[in-house]
Structures are given as structure tokens and as C-alpha cells.
Amino acid sequence: MKPPILHTLLLFVLIQPAWAASPVIDVYKSPTCGCCNKWIDHLKANGFTVRAHDTDDVVSHKYRLGVPPGHGSCHTAEVNGYLVEGHVPAKEIRRLLKEKPRARGLVVPAMPIGSPGMEQGNRKDAYDVLLVKRDGGTQTYARY
Ligand SMILES: [Cu+2]
């Protein structure tokens, strides 16, 4: 007979990596946004658990989460208290969750062609993933 606490610990050890591998992300988007859905597919393909929320008022979430003026895109998301605005690659979200910077989150302003969910053949426009700091200022987090 093993004490139940060992079973509990074993269960935790077995399950915990699965939690880490599948972060839950809330995505706010308009019901008719096609590229938002494609970005959601990209997140799912990269192991995220996505809770999609259709709304006609994505803007209020941008205010709530602190998207700096002029840095908006088509959808706004929230993961572990961080803001994720626009077509941010899943890889950079994972890096954010791992590094846990003191910041509001990540933005890819507008909708660059070639970013995840914005594929158009072989065309890839250059774009930056920006880290939004607590004070609303931004710095380059990754270049594509
Ligand atoms: Cu889009």
C-alpha cells in the first residue's frame, strides 16, 4: 500500500508538462474575421488551447489589455495575463511565457503579409514583433 500522497505527486509530475505544453489563450475577434481564424489554426497547430470569443467590440479589449495607440491589429488575445495583439507567431508567445518579462505583452501591428494567418503564396513582408512595456513603450522582440 502506497500512501495516497505519492499517487498525487506522481499524477502532478505526469500532468504538469502537458499544462506547460498547452497554454490557454483567449482570443477576441469579430465573427467574420477570416485571418483571425487562420491565426487561431496556427496557434492550435503549435499546441495552444484556444478559447475564441466572437465580439463586435474588440476595441474595448485592446483598451483593457493596453494595446498602445496606433499598434492595433484585427484580433486581441490574452494568455497568462499577457496581451497578444495581431498575427504574432506562436514561437514568440512561447518565448514570452518562458521568459516572463515585466511587460504588457506582444504586438504585431497591422496585418503583415506572410505572418501566421496572413499567408499569401510565397510573399513575406518584413515585420517586427514588439514587446509592449509596462509604461506602454515598445521595443523590438523579434524580426521576421
Ligand atoms: Cu488579421
Backbone and ligand atoms as CSV (ligand in chain L), in Angstrom:
chain,resi,resn,atom,element,x,y,z
A,1,MET,N,N,0.846,-1.220,0.000
A,1,MET,CA,C,0.000,0.000,0.000
A,1,MET,C,C,0.873,1.259,0.000
A,2,LYS,N,N,0.763,2.054,-1.040
A,2,LYS,CA,C,1.468,3.334,-1.059
A,2,LYS,C,C,0.553,4.405,-0.469
A,3,PRO,N,N,1.123,5.336,0.245
A,3,PRO,CA,C,0.268,6.429,0.744
A,3,PRO,C,C,-0.276,7.241,-0.440
A,4,PRO,N,N,-1.506,7.727,-0.353
A,4,PRO,CA,C,-2.127,8.453,-1.474
A,4,PRO,C,C,-1.326,9.659,-1.941
A,5,ILE,N,N,-0.562,10.266,-1.036
A,5,ILE,CA,C,0.185,11.471,-1.415
A,5,ILE,C,C,1.152,11.166,-2.559
A,6,LEU,N,N,1.705,9.958,-2.568
A,6,LEU,CA,C,2.627,9.602,-3.644
A,6,LEU,C,C,1.915,9.547,-4.994
A,7,HIS,N,N,0.703,9.023,-4.966
A,7,HIS,CA,C,-0.086,8.991,-6.199
A,7,HIS,C,C,-0.366,10.407,-6.694
A,8,THR,N,N,-0.696,11.271,-5.755
A,8,THR,CA,C,-0.983,12.663,-6.103
A,8,THR,C,C,0.240,13.319,-6.725
A,9,LEU,N,N,1.390,13.084,-6.098
A,9,LEU,CA,C,2.630,13.673,-6.619
A,9,LEU,C,C,2.953,13.134,-8.009
A,10,LEU,N,N,2.794,11.834,-8.154
A,10,LEU,CA,C,3.086,11.197,-9.435
A,10,LEU,C,C,2.181,11.769,-10.518
A,11,LEU,N,N,0.913,11.910,-10.188
A,11,LEU,CA,C,-0.058,12.463,-11.124
A,11,LEU,C,C,0.350,13.880,-11.534
A,12,PHE,N,N,0.760,14.661,-10.539
A,12,PHE,CA,C,1.154,16.037,-10.810
A,12,PHE,C,C,2.347,16.070,-11.754
A,13,VAL,N,N,3.335,15.215,-11.481
A,13,VAL,CA,C,4.553,15.179,-12.298
A,13,VAL,C,C,4.212,14.778,-13.731
A,14,LEU,N,N,3.268,13.859,-13.872
A,14,LEU,CA,C,2.896,13.386,-15.210
A,14,LEU,C,C,2.090,14.432,-15.975
A,15,ILE,N,N,1.225,15.153,-15.272
A,15,ILE,CA,C,0.307,16.077,-15.942
A,15,ILE,C,C,0.948,17.437,-16.186
A,16,GLN,N,N,1.789,17.860,-15.284
A,16,GLN,CA,C,2.323,19.218,-15.313
A,16,GLN,C,C,2.977,19.590,-16.648
A,17,PRO,N,N,3.822,18.717,-17.251
A,17,PRO,CA,C,4.416,19.086,-18.547
A,17,PRO,C,C,3.357,19.300,-19.627
A,18,ALA,N,N,2.235,18.586,-19.526
A,18,ALA,CA,C,1.170,18.771,-20.504
A,18,ALA,C,C,0.559,20.167,-20.370
A,19,TRP,N,N,0.403,20.636,-19.136
A,19,TRP,CA,C,-0.092,22.005,-18.940
A,19,TRP,C,C,0.851,22.999,-19.579
A,20,ALA,N,N,2.136,22.799,-19.301
A,20,ALA,CA,C,3.132,23.732,-19.808
A,20,ALA,C,C,3.139,23.711,-21.331
A,21,ALA,N,N,2.852,22.558,-21.912
A,21,ALA,CA,C,2.923,22.425,-23.363
A,21,ALA,C,C,1.691,22.987,-24.054
A,22,SER,N,N,0.606,23.176,-23.313
A,22,SER,CA,C,-0.624,23.633,-23.949
A,22,SER,C,C,-1.228,24.824,-23.224
A,23,PRO,N,N,-0.596,26.000,-23.380
A,23,PRO,CA,C,-1.116,27.186,-22.703
A,23,PRO,C,C,-2.505,27.546,-23.238
A,24,VAL,N,N,-3.338,28.082,-22.351
A,24,VAL,CA,C,-4.679,28.507,-22.761
A,24,VAL,C,C,-4.626,29.977,-23.160
A,25,ILE,N,N,-5.146,30.280,-24.343
A,25,ILE,CA,C,-5.145,31.659,-24.827
A,25,ILE,C,C,-6.564,32.055,-25.227
A,26,ASP,N,N,-6.996,33.210,-24.733
A,26,ASP,CA,C,-8.311,33.755,-25.079
A,26,ASP,C,C,-8.144,34.717,-26.243
A,27,VAL,N,N,-8.917,34.505,-27.313
A,27,VAL,CA,C,-8.807,35.353,-28.494
A,27,VAL,C,C,-10.125,36.088,-28.725
A,28,TYR,N,N,-10.046,37.411,-28.821
A,28,TYR,CA,C,-11.223,38.248,-29.096
A,28,TYR,C,C,-11.160,38.724,-30.535
A,29,LYS,N,N,-12.231,38.464,-31.285
A,29,LYS,CA,C,-12.240,38.773,-32.718
A,29,LYS,C,C,-13.663,39.008,-33.175
A,30,SER,N,N,-13.781,39.629,-34.342
A,30,SER,CA,C,-15.119,39.770,-34.925
A,30,SER,C,C,-15.518,38.430,-35.537
A,31,PRO,N,N,-16.828,38.150,-35.584
A,31,PRO,CA,C,-17.279,36.843,-36.077
A,31,PRO,C,C,-16.896,36.586,-37.535
A,32,THR,N,N,-16.630,37.651,-38.302
A,32,THR,CA,C,-16.407,37.495,-39.739
A,32,THR,C,C,-14.930,37.560,-40.144
A,33,CYS,N,N,-14.032,37.534,-39.156
A,33,CYS,CA,C,-12.601,37.738,-39.456
A,33,CYS,C,C,-11.934,36.427,-39.876
A,34,GLY,N,N,-11.649,36.296,-41.176
A,34,GLY,CA,C,-11.040,35.067,-41.692
A,34,GLY,C,C,-9.604,34.884,-41.265
A,35,CYS,N,N,-8.806,35.960,-41.312
A,35,CYS,CA,C,-7.383,35.811,-40.970
A,35,CYS,C,C,-7.215,35.562,-39.471
A,36,CYS,N,N,-8.188,36.016,-38.674
A,36,CYS,CA,C,-8.149,35.701,-37.230
A,36,CYS,C,C,-8.274,34.196,-37.029
A,37,ASN,N,N,-9.192,33.591,-37.777
A,37,ASN,CA,C,-9.377,32.136,-37.659
A,37,ASN,C,C,-8.147,31.376,-38.118
A,38,LYS,N,N,-7.498,31.905,-39.154
A,38,LYS,CA,C,-6.272,31.245,-39.630
A,38,LYS,C,C,-5.158,31.342,-38.590
A,39,TRP,N,N,-5.107,32.473,-37.885
A,39,TRP,CA,C,-4.112,32.633,-36.814
A,39,TRP,C,C,-4.420,31.655,-35.671
A,40,ILE,N,N,-5.702,31.505,-35.373
A,40,ILE,CA,C,-6.122,30.542,-34.338
A,40,ILE,C,C,-5.693,29.132,-34.728
A,41,ASP,N,N,-5.862,28.786,-36.016
A,41,ASP,CA,C,-5.411,27.466,-36.502
A,41,ASP,C,C,-3.904,27.297,-36.280
A,42,HIS,N,N,-3.155,28.369,-36.540
A,42,HIS,CA,C,-1.701,28.359,-36.339
A,42,HIS,C,C,-1.363,28.089,-34.868
A,43,LEU,N,N,-2.104,28.735,-33.954
A,43,LEU,CA,C,-1.855,28.520,-32.522
A,43,LEU,C,C,-2.151,27.074,-32.129
A,44,LYS,N,N,-3.286,26.562,-32.624
A,44,LYS,CA,C,-3.674,25.176,-32.286
A,44,LYS,C,C,-2.634,24.198,-32.810
A,45,ALA,N,N,-2.166,24.448,-34.041
A,45,ALA,CA,C,-1.165,23.562,-34.642
A,45,ALA,C,C,0.132,23.579,-33.838
A,46,ASN,N,N,0.333,24.651,-33.065
A,46,ASN,CA,C,1.537,24.767,-32.251
A,46,ASN,C,C,1.262,24.489,-30.771
A,47,GLY,N,N,0.172,23.792,-30.512
A,47,GLY,CA,C,-0.049,23.248,-29.171
A,47,GLY,C,C,-0.803,24.130,-28.195
A,48,PHE,N,N,-1.334,25.264,-28.664
A,48,PHE,CA,C,-2.104,26.118,-27.757
A,48,PHE,C,C,-3.545,25.631,-27.648
A,49,THR,N,N,-4.126,25.826,-26.483
A,49,THR,CA,C,-5.554,25.631,-26.300
A,49,THR,C,C,-6.223,26.991,-26.469
A,50,VAL,N,N,-7.047,27.121,-27.508
A,50,VAL,CA,C,-7.604,28.429,-27.854
A,50,VAL,C,C,-9.066,28.526,-27.436
A,51,ARG,N,N,-9.385,29.595,-26.711
A,51,ARG,CA,C,-10.782,29.924,-26.438
A,51,ARG,C,C,-11.108,31.162,-27.269
A,52,ALA,N,N,-11.857,30.962,-28.345
A,52,ALA,CA,C,-12.175,32.064,-29.263
A,52,ALA,C,C,-13.473,32.734,-28.826
A,53,HIS,N,N,-13.450,34.076,-28.759
A,53,HIS,CA,C,-14.631,34.839,-28.366
A,53,HIS,C,C,-15.008,35.773,-29.509
A,54,ASP,N,N,-16.167,35.540,-30.118
A,54,ASP,CA,C,-16.653,36.449,-31.153
A,54,ASP,C,C,-17.292,37.661,-30.495
A,55,THR,N,N,-16.886,38.841,-30.954
A,55,THR,CA,C,-17.439,40.070,-30.382
A,55,THR,C,C,-17.400,41.177,-31.425
A,56,ASP,N,N,-18.352,42.117,-31.314
A,56,ASP,CA,C,-18.335,43.287,-32.190
A,56,ASP,C,C,-17.551,44.421,-31.549
A,57,ASP,N,N,-16.998,44.164,-30.368
A,57,ASP,CA,C,-16.289,45.213,-29.641
A,57,ASP,C,C,-14.897,44.739,-29.216
A,58,VAL,N,N,-14.072,44.429,-30.218
A,58,VAL,CA,C,-12.688,44.021,-29.934
A,58,VAL,C,C,-11.918,45.187,-29.319
A,59,VAL,N,N,-12.328,46.409,-29.699
A,59,VAL,CA,C,-11.604,47.608,-29.269
A,59,VAL,C,C,-11.573,47.729,-27.738
A,60,SER,N,N,-12.661,47.373,-27.080
A,60,SER,CA,C,-12.680,47.503,-25.620
A,60,SER,C,C,-11.641,46.570,-24.978
A,61,HIS,N,N,-11.377,45.440,-25.628
A,61,HIS,CA,C,-10.341,44.540,-25.108
A,61,HIS,C,C,-8.944,45.116,-25.352
A,62,LYS,N,N,-8.786,45.843,-26.454
A,62,LYS,CA,C,-7.496,46.492,-26.721
A,62,LYS,C,C,-7.204,47.518,-25.624
A,63,TYR,N,N,-8.235,48.282,-25.244
A,63,TYR,CA,C,-8.073,49.261,-24.166
A,63,TYR,C,C,-7.768,48.559,-22.854
A,64,ARG,N,N,-8.543,47.533,-22.563
A,64,ARG,CA,C,-8.423,46.823,-21.290
A,64,ARG,C,C,-7.019,46.228,-21.118
A,65,LEU,N,N,-6.483,45.677,-22.222
A,65,LEU,CA,C,-5.193,44.987,-22.132
A,65,LEU,C,C,-4.010,45.903,-22.430
A,66,GLY,N,N,-4.294,47.104,-22.940
A,66,GLY,CA,C,-3.230,48.082,-23.085
A,66,GLY,C,C,-2.483,48.045,-24.395
A,67,VAL,N,N,-3.195,47.849,-25.500
A,67,VAL,CA,C,-2.549,47.985,-26.810
A,67,VAL,C,C,-2.230,49.467,-27.023
A,68,PRO,N,N,-0.961,49.824,-27.266
A,68,PRO,CA,C,-0.634,51.237,-27.462
A,68,PRO,C,C,-1.344,51.793,-28.703
A,69,PRO,N,N,-1.749,53.067,-28.665
A,69,PRO,CA,C,-2.416,53.674,-29.817
A,69,PRO,C,C,-1.585,53.498,-31.088
A,70,GLY,N,N,-2.243,53.159,-32.180
A,70,GLY,CA,C,-1.552,53.009,-33.459
A,70,GLY,C,C,-0.880,51.660,-33.637
A,71,HIS,N,N,-1.006,50.751,-32.672
A,71,HIS,CA,C,-0.359,49.438,-32.758
A,71,HIS,C,C,-1.370,48.299,-32.875
A,72,GLY,N,N,-2.599,48.645,-33.213
A,72,GLY,CA,C,-3.655,47.640,-33.248
A,72,GLY,C,C,-3.609,46.757,-34.477
A,73,SER,N,N,-4.307,45.628,-34.374
A,73,SER,CA,C,-4.471,44.712,-35.497
A,73,SER,C,C,-5.899,44.188,-35.462
A,74,CYS,N,N,-6.135,43.053,-36.111
A,74,CYS,CA,C,-7.501,42.567,-36.281
A,74,CYS,C,C,-8.033,41.826,-35.062
A,75,HIS,N,N,-7.168,41.194,-34.288
A,75,HIS,CA,C,-7.653,40.461,-33.121
A,75,HIS,C,C,-6.764,40.742,-31.913
A,76,THR,N,N,-7.333,40.504,-30.745
A,76,THR,CA,C,-6.640,40.772,-29.487
A,76,THR,C,C,-6.751,39.526,-28.622
A,77,ALA,N,N,-5.644,39.125,-28.015
A,77,ALA,CA,C,-5.658,37.899,-27.228
A,77,ALA,C,C,-4.992,38.117,-25.878
A,78,GLU,N,N,-5.265,37.174,-24.985
A,78,GLU,CA,C,-4.763,37.244,-23.622
A,78,GLU,C,C,-4.292,35.857,-23.206
A,79,VAL,N,N,-3.054,35.776,-22.731
A,79,VAL,CA,C,-2.518,34.490,-22.279
A,79,VAL,C,C,-1.712,34.727,-21.007
A,80,ASN,N,N,-2.059,34.047,-19.947
A,80,ASN,CA,C,-1.370,34.180,-18.648
A,80,ASN,C,C,-1.191,35.636,-18.230
A,81,GLY,N,N,-2.209,36.466,-18.487
A,81,GLY,CA,C,-2.133,37.864,-18.090
A,81,GLY,C,C,-1.411,38.760,-19.078
A,82,TYR,N,N,-0.870,38.185,-20.144
A,82,TYR,CA,C,-0.184,38.972,-21.172
A,82,TYR,C,C,-1.117,39.285,-22.338
A,83,LEU,N,N,-0.888,40.455,-22.912
A,83,LEU,CA,C,-1.563,40.866,-24.130
A,83,LEU,C,C,-0.857,40.260,-25.343
A,84,VAL,N,N,-1.628,39.783,-26.311
A,84,VAL,CA,C,-1.059,39.370,-27.605
A,84,VAL,C,C,-1.949,39.980,-28.681
A,85,GLU,N,N,-1.391,40.957,-29.413
A,85,GLU,CA,C,-2.181,41.688,-30.404
A,85,GLU,C,C,-1.704,41.347,-31.805
A,86,GLY,N,N,-2.616,40.908,-32.653
A,86,GLY,CA,C,-2.287,40.701,-34.056
A,86,GLY,C,C,-1.647,39.348,-34.336
A,87,HIS,N,N,-1.016,39.270,-35.527
A,87,HIS,CA,C,-0.540,37.977,-36.044
A,87,HIS,C,C,0.833,37.600,-35.482
A,88,VAL,N,N,0.913,37.481,-34.173
A,88,VAL,CA,C,2.171,37.136,-33.505
A,88,VAL,C,C,2.446,35.633,-33.679
A,89,PRO,N,N,3.667,35.252,-34.117
A,89,PRO,CA,C,3.993,33.829,-34.257
A,89,PRO,C,C,3.941,33.106,-32.905
A,90,ALA,N,N,3.431,31.885,-32.916
A,90,ALA,CA,C,3.307,31.083,-31.694
A,90,ALA,C,C,4.642,30.946,-30.965
A,91,LYS,N,N,5.699,30.849,-31.749
A,91,LYS,CA,C,7.040,30.696,-31.173
A,91,LYS,C,C,7.379,31.850,-30.212
A,92,GLU,N,N,6.990,33.066,-30.595
A,92,GLU,CA,C,7.307,34.231,-29.751
A,92,GLU,C,C,6.424,34.269,-28.511
A,93,ILE,N,N,5.198,33.742,-28.622
A,93,ILE,CA,C,4.313,33.674,-27.443
A,93,ILE,C,C,4.889,32.678,-26.442
A,94,ARG,N,N,5.382,31.568,-26.965
A,94,ARG,CA,C,6.017,30.569,-26.079
A,94,ARG,C,C,7.233,31.169,-25.382
A,95,ARG,N,N,8.003,31.937,-26.150
A,95,ARG,CA,C,9.191,32.571,-25.569
A,95,ARG,C,C,8.782,33.557,-24.467
A,96,LEU,N,N,7.716,34.307,-24.724
A,96,LEU,CA,C,7.186,35.257,-23.736
A,96,LEU,C,C,6.804,34.534,-22.446
A,97,LEU,N,N,6.107,33.403,-22.601
A,97,LEU,CA,C,5.636,32.661,-21.428
A,97,LEU,C,C,6.802,32.050,-20.660
A,98,LYS,N,N,7.867,31.744,-21.372
A,98,LYS,CA,C,9.047,31.165,-20.735
A,98,LYS,C,C,9.882,32.238,-20.033
A,99,GLU,N,N,10.062,33.372,-20.723
A,99,GLU,CA,C,10.935,34.425,-20.180
A,99,GLU,C,C,10.225,35.286,-19.150
A,100,LYS,N,N,8.896,35.358,-19.226
A,100,LYS,CA,C,8.069,36.136,-18.286
A,100,LYS,C,C,8.613,37.551,-18.030
A,101,PRO,N,N,8.779,38.356,-19.082
A,101,PRO,CA,C,9.281,39.717,-18.860
A,101,PRO,C,C,8.236,40.570,-18.129
A,102,ARG,N,N,8.707,41.613,-17.446
A,102,ARG,CA,C,7.779,42.566,-16.846
A,102,ARG,C,C,7.283,43.472,-17.969
A,103,ALA,N,N,6.163,43.101,-18.566
A,103,ALA,CA,C,5.673,43.821,-19.736
A,103,ALA,C,C,4.190,43.525,-19.902
A,104,ARG,N,N,3.554,44.331,-20.775
A,104,ARG,CA,C,2.136,44.071,-21.055
A,104,ARG,C,C,1.964,42.877,-21.984
A,105,GLY,N,N,2.912,42.721,-22.934
A,105,GLY,CA,C,2.791,41.603,-23.861
A,105,GLY,C,C,3.408,41.919,-25.208
A,106,LEU,N,N,2.906,41.256,-26.249
A,106,LEU,CA,C,3.473,41.353,-27.597
A,106,LEU,C,C,2.449,41.905,-28.587
A,107,VAL,N,N,2.945,42.672,-29.547
A,107,VAL,CA,C,2.083,43.124,-30.639
A,107,VAL,C,C,2.795,42.978,-31.984
A,108,VAL,N,N,2.010,42.625,-32.999
A,108,VAL,CA,C,2.411,42.797,-34.397
A,108,VAL,C,C,1.369,43.745,-34.988
A,109,PRO,N,N,1.726,45.029,-35.122
A,109,PRO,CA,C,0.746,45.996,-35.621
A,109,PRO,C,C,0.304,45.679,-37.054
A,110,ALA,N,N,-0.885,46.147,-37.388
A,110,ALA,CA,C,-1.472,45.951,-38.719
A,110,ALA,C,C,-1.539,44.457,-39.053
A,111,MET,N,N,-1.380,44.105,-40.315
A,111,MET,CA,C,-1.503,42.702,-40.716
A,111,MET,C,C,-0.476,42.392,-41.792
A,112,PRO,N,N,0.792,42.165,-41.403
A,112,PRO,CA,C,1.834,41.952,-42.421
A,112,PRO,C,C,1.592,40.667,-43.221
A,113,ILE,N,N,1.747,40.785,-44.549
A,113,ILE,CA,C,1.623,39.604,-45.415
A,113,ILE,C,C,2.754,38.633,-45.084
A,114,GLY,N,N,2.411,37.369,-44.922
A,114,GLY,CA,C,3.419,36.348,-44.637
A,114,GLY,C,C,3.519,36.008,-43.161
A,115,SER,N,N,2.863,36.811,-42.299
A,115,SER,CA,C,2.834,36.456,-40.872
A,115,SER,C,C,1.824,35.319,-40.681
A,116,PRO,N,N,1.874,34.596,-39.552
A,116,PRO,CA,C,0.976,33.451,-39.369
A,116,PRO,C,C,-0.500,33.861,-39.487
A,117,GLY,N,N,-1.200,33.234,-40.415
A,117,GLY,CA,C,-2.596,33.569,-40.670
A,117,GLY,C,C,-2.775,34.558,-41.809
A,118,MET,N,N,-1.660,35.128,-42.273
A,118,MET,CA,C,-1.700,36.122,-43.367
A,118,MET,C,C,-0.897,35.640,-44.575
A,119,GLU,N,N,-0.833,34.325,-44.745
A,119,GLU,CA,C,-0.051,33.768,-45.851
A,119,GLU,C,C,-0.688,34.142,-47.194
A,120,GLN,N,N,0.160,34.553,-48.124
A,120,GLN,CA,C,-0.289,34.829,-49.497
A,120,GLN,C,C,0.780,34.316,-50.435
A,121,GLY,N,N,0.681,33.035,-50.789
A,121,GLY,CA,C,1.700,32.430,-51.639
A,121,GLY,C,C,3.054,32.506,-50.973
A,122,ASN,N,N,4.060,32.919,-51.739
A,122,ASN,CA,C,5.423,32.972,-51.197
A,122,ASN,C,C,5.786,34.350,-50.668
A,123,ARG,N,N,4.838,35.292,-50.770
A,123,ARG,CA,C,5.183,36.654,-50.370
A,123,ARG,C,C,5.336,36.755,-48.855
A,124,LYS,N,N,6.455,37.312,-48.423
A,124,LYS,CA,C,6.682,37.531,-46.994
A,124,LYS,C,C,7.210,38.939,-46.792
A,125,ASP,N,N,6.372,39.792,-46.213
A,125,ASP,CA,C,6.830,41.141,-45.891
A,125,ASP,C,C,7.588,41.111,-44.562
A,126,ALA,N,N,8.574,41.982,-44.460
A,126,ALA,CA,C,9.319,42.087,-43.200
A,126,ALA,C,C,8.419,42.706,-42.128
A,127,TYR,N,N,8.497,42.191,-40.920
A,127,TYR,CA,C,7.754,42.807,-39.814
A,127,TYR,C,C,8.456,42.530,-38.492
A,128,ASP,N,N,8.146,43.336,-37.515
A,128,ASP,CA,C,8.711,43.164,-36.175
A,128,ASP,C,C,7.633,42.716,-35.203
A,129,VAL,N,N,8.019,41.835,-34.299
A,129,VAL,CA,C,7.193,41.560,-33.118
A,129,VAL,C,C,7.701,42.517,-32.041
A,130,LEU,N,N,6.785,43.292,-31.464
A,130,LEU,CA,C,7.183,44.289,-30.473
A,130,LEU,C,C,6.762,43.856,-29.072
A,131,LEU,N,N,7.646,44.099,-28.121
A,131,LEU,CA,C,7.307,43.906,-26.712
A,131,LEU,C,C,6.738,45.227,-26.195
A,132,VAL,N,N,5.542,45.166,-25.628
A,132,VAL,CA,C,4.944,46.370,-25.040
A,132,VAL,C,C,5.295,46.402,-23.563
A,133,LYS,N,N,6.034,47.424,-23.185
A,133,LYS,CA,C,6.474,47.529,-21.803
A,133,LYS,C,C,5.333,48.017,-20.906
A,134,ARG,N,N,5.556,47.961,-19.619
A,134,ARG,CA,C,4.525,48.368,-18.654
A,134,ARG,C,C,4.057,49.805,-18.884
A,135,ASP,N,N,5.000,50.678,-19.297
A,135,ASP,CA,C,4.636,52.089,-19.479
A,135,ASP,C,C,4.022,52.355,-20.851
A,136,GLY,N,N,3.843,51.302,-21.663
A,136,GLY,CA,C,3.232,51.473,-22.974
A,136,GLY,C,C,4.224,51.686,-24.098
A,137,GLY,N,N,5.505,51.871,-23.735
A,137,GLY,CA,C,6.547,51.975,-24.757
A,137,GLY,C,C,6.792,50.600,-25.378
A,138,THR,N,N,7.431,50.593,-26.548
A,138,THR,CA,C,7.673,49.314,-27.219
A,138,THR,C,C,9.148,49.134,-27.541
A,139,GLN,N,N,9.565,47.874,-27.626
A,139,GLN,CA,C,10.902,47.559,-28.137
A,139,GLN,C,C,10.801,46.295,-28.976
A,140,THR,N,N,11.749,46.163,-29.923
A,140,THR,CA,C,11.719,45.024,-30.823
A,140,THR,C,C,12.023,43.744,-30.049
A,141,TYR,N,N,11.162,42.751,-30.243
A,141,TYR,CA,C,11.307,41.463,-29.545
A,141,TYR,C,C,11.837,40.420,-30.525
A,142,ALA,N,N,11.388,40.511,-31.779
A,142,ALA,CA,C,11.860,39.594,-32.816
A,142,ALA,C,C,11.622,40.241,-34.167
A,143,ARG,N,N,12.481,39.879,-35.140
A,143,ARG,CA,C,12.331,40.407,-36.509
A,143,ARG,C,C,12.055,39.257,-37.461
A,144,TYR,N,N,11.128,39.501,-38.357
A,144,TYR,CA,C,10.800,38.479,-39.371
A,144,TYR,C,C,10.908,39.083,-40.766
L,1,CU,CU,CU,-5.678,39.513,-39.398
